[in-house]
Amino acid sequence: MKLISLHLPKTAGSSFRTTLEEVFGERLLCDYGDRSISKPPVQRHREVLSSALAVAEQGVEAHDCIHGHFLPVKYLPLADSEPCTFITWMRHPVERLISHYHYWQQTYDPMLSAPHHKRVIEEKWSLEQFCLSKQFRNIYTQYLWGFPQSNFSFVGITEHYSEDMDYFSQYVLKHPVNKHTVNVTSGGQAREQLPPSIQEAVERFHAADMQLYEQALRRRAKRHHIN
């Protein structure tokens, strides 16, 4: 079985990667080079389809796990030639946006940061402006282009990280794991930083991602037999 792990931004993916590094060692491939979401949709879709064809032809035999920021459709052709298990983690979209905003405030490098990161910092965007920007609208949906959530064997919920890691370890990986806390962005109770009316506006603006998150919550409730 090859494990394909999509790291959606600010969903505990760095902590999860540390666990995967311990389990897989050199058999782990970290794929963070595409920067797909920073590109216009037509370009990103063209590039990922081209990458998918290359993966189908060349394979990734030296690795048993792939983890990173990529459109998962990139690795879908692998499932035609060998067993693949796709997994990811999701977080409440408003919480994710706020964490992303603070992370960018803390990590900006004028020499290395991407153009849209540079714009947010140098134009001094407010949190509300960031959350309601078209650039960052429905990030989950952008990543899952051409890849329905049902293709994932496991979608963990960041707010239940410890419990869901236990489930992942026992039923998906079938291997004991250590839990880590890496790259946690400060900011307190995230949603409390926005007035309720703005929170509602942000949820409406990111309605597609809210639907994906709620679907993931229902899947979690089913696997944990939560009424």
Disulfide bonds with the S-S distance in Angstrom:
none
